[in-house]
């Protein structure tokens, strides 16, 4: 789930210090856009106590990601100048300062001959769980699109093509099988939160760190979104 770090300073429930979540591994997807901008999407996996975050697992995830990009046709909606460069893992199960474990296999580029959309252009896919409420769902802002993914082929439109939305849904469904085969379950990773009172006077109770397994991936809002930080040159 993507969460800008800068939001933490405005989060009344945030507890400073390292994030510790039982049975949880952080999974980052690293991309390079046509503009040269490096972007990251942060996801989480629920794992058993015997799980070890190794280079082998990271490589398995990256290899499965590359395969899913092709089988879902998502790569065909991304220009050749955009690529997913790596996947890395971080163990969040204890307070130790665990290092990032990066994949070491080849990057997975787009295959579309069309030019790129503006670098800030993203399509949002919702990560759903069996529970309701904002705390029980996540979002991924997937970028790196080619103009053939746009309903107007890159003209002034706010609507992605049906093929783009279908391919993003299919990508996550396909990549999910790689996670499962490596002992990982897509989840929402919830860090511990302290009790706080919101600006409207509502008291939000404390929450223990937890993981909530995902039940579905769904592009609910088929319009282009914008990530301004990705559009910046530096």
Rosetta blueprint (number, residue, H / E / L):
1 X L
2 X L
3 X L
4 X L
5 X H
6 X H
7 X H
8 X H
9 X H
10 X H
11 X L
12 X L
13 X L
14 X L
15 X L
16 X L
17 X L
18 X L
19 X L
20 X L
21 X L
22 X L
23 X L
24 X E
25 X E
26 X E
27 X E
28 X E
29 X E
30 X E
31 X E
32 X E
33 X L
34 X L
35 X L
36 X L
37 X L
38 X E
39 X E
40 X E
41 X E
42 X E
43 X E
44 X E
45 X E
46 X E
47 X L
48 X L
49 X L
50 X L
51 X L
52 X L
53 X L
54 X L
55 X H
56 X H
57 X H
58 X H
59 X H
60 X H
61 X H
62 X H
63 X H
64 X H
65 X H
66 X H
67 X H
68 X H
69 X H
70 X H
71 X H
72 X L
73 X L
74 X L
75 X H
76 X H
77 X H
78 X L
79 X E
80 X L
81 X L
82 X L
83 X E
84 X E
85 X E
86 X E
87 X E
88 X E
89 X E
90 X E
91 X E
92 X L
93 X L
94 X L
95 X L
96 X L
97 X L
98 X L
99 X L
100 X L
101 X E
102 X E
103 X L
104 X L
105 X L
106 X L
107 X L
108 X E
109 X E
110 X L
111 X L
112 X E
113 X L
114 X L
115 X L
116 X E
117 X L
118 X L
119 X L
120 X L
121 X E
122 X E
123 X E
124 X E
125 X E
126 X E
127 X E
128 X E
129 X E
130 X L
131 X L
132 X L
133 X L
134 X H
135 X H
136 X H
137 X E
138 X E
139 X E
140 X E
141 X E
142 X E
143 X L
144 X L
145 X L
146 X E
147 X H
148 X H
149 X H
150 X E
151 X L
152 X L
153 X L
154 X L
155 X L
156 X L
157 X L
158 X L
159 X L
160 X E
161 X L
162 X H
163 X H
164 X H
165 X H
166 X H
167 X H
168 X H
169 X H
170 X H
171 X H
172 X H
173 X H
174 X H
175 X H
176 X H
177 X H
178 X H
179 X H
180 X H
181 X H
182 X L
183 X L
184 X L
185 X E
186 X E
187 X E
188 X E
189 X E
190 X E
191 X L
192 X L
193 X E
194 X L
195 X L
196 X E
197 X E
198 X L
199 X L
200 X L
201 X L
202 X L
203 X E
204 X E
205 X L
206 X L
207 X E
208 X L
209 X L
210 X E
211 X E
212 X E
213 X E
214 X E
215 X E
216 X E
217 X E
218 X E
219 X L
220 X L
221 X L
222 X L
223 X L
224 X L
225 X E
226 X E
227 X L
228 X H
229 X H
230 X H
231 X H
232 X L
233 X L
234 X L
